[in-house]
Amino acid sequence: MPSPPLFRRATVSRIVQETADARTFTLEPLDGPLPYEAGQYCIFRITVDGRPAPRAYSFSSAPGFDGEVTTTVKRVPGGAASNWLHDHVREGDELELTAARGKFTLRPADTTLLGFCGGSGITPVLSLAKSALAGTGRRVRLLCADRDRNQAIFHDTLNDLAARHPGRLDVVRHLDAVRGYLTAADIKEFVGADAGADAYVCGPEPYMELVESALTGTGRVFSERFGGGEAPAPAPAAAPPAAPTKVAGTVTVIMQGRRQTIAKRPGETLLQSARRAGFAPPFSCEAGNCATCMAMLREGTATMRANEALMDDEVAEGYVLTCQAVPDEDAASVVVEYE
């Protein structure tokens, strides 16, 4: 049987301006409900100036709490996809997106849930907080770091949630413009007696590294990374001269109707091979976390070094994270197609 299509269409039924550079898009899939878990995300198929610019965006809604599905996107300076969504998408338009994916989800626990959010990192953490409040008896405590009050996404939403769940949701706002940058001491003070709690961390990479290094208690730490920032969709570059190496088969890359075959290089990922072949394939985190670089392995075999994004059924169908997939040594011919 043929594999189901990777992307499905959804109507944007409502757009909410959260801050000057953050918008929430309400999505209504055309072919029925979109199953997802709190904290997950979808890959949106976006084309900018004729070039693919797929991006991963998290749900800000939560099943069992919200009656609609929403994703929240912050405009990134120079970001091809986020700027296109802000500048061109209107209510009634349609978008293409994958099934929900990601492992930044609630784990069974009775302890307090600690959320550490930097900027737009509040998006999946808000989803997790809603789910915990609706489906468990857990207390939720959030430390939200923002540049200033105007940049604080979901400021009023979180205040309303705290008022509706007194004693269960506490929100601490850290504004850099008022208190300076967040420090490890600030984080330890916030954690206090909850050193054994589960912690969920999302935000810019320096923020996440600071929080993770400061969490020295016994609690579990879960992090969501999408890369250091959204880059503009790059133009294809000419392939650099091949370095002398042992030839052990070929890699064929198919993208936007183009097909290019090059010699395999030991240890080279399919993403690196695609670049060397002269393509500008989609990617973001290059750490196996976001699935932006996913493609279909049409022929041959490859092993992923890490996979924190693809679901088991997608792997079974032949999808790989090209930033992590390295052709197996005994695969004489590997064919990968970006859909």
Salt bridges, closest charged atoms under 4 A:
ASP31 OD1 - ARG8 NH2 2.52
ASP66 OD2 - LYS130 NZ 3.11
GLU68 OE2 - ARG14 NH2 2.30
ASP87 OD1 - ARG75 NH2 2.85
GLU94 OE1 - ARG9 NE 2.70
GLU96 OE2 - ARG9 NH1 3.74
GLU96 OE2 - ARG45 NH2 2.79
ASP146 OD2 - ARG173 NH1 2.99
ASP156 OD1 - ARG149 NH2 3.67
ASP156 OD1 - HIS155 ND1 3.36
ASP170 OD2 - ARG139 NH2 2.53
ASP176 OD1 - HIS174 NE2 3.80
ASP186 OD1 - ARG179 NH2 3.48
ASP194 OD2 - ARG141 NH1 2.86
ASP198 OD2 - ARG138 NH2 3.83
ASP198 OD2 - ARG220 NH2 2.74
GLU205 OE1 - ARG225 NE 2.93
GLU212 OE1 - ARG225 NH2 2.79
GLU230 OE2 - ARG55 NE 3.26
GLU268 OE1 - ARG276 NH2 2.75
GLU286 OE2 - ARG275 NH2 3.32
GLU314 OE2 - ARG101 NH2 2.69
GLU337 OE1 - ARG298 NE 2.93
GLU339 OE2 - ARG298 NH2 3.09
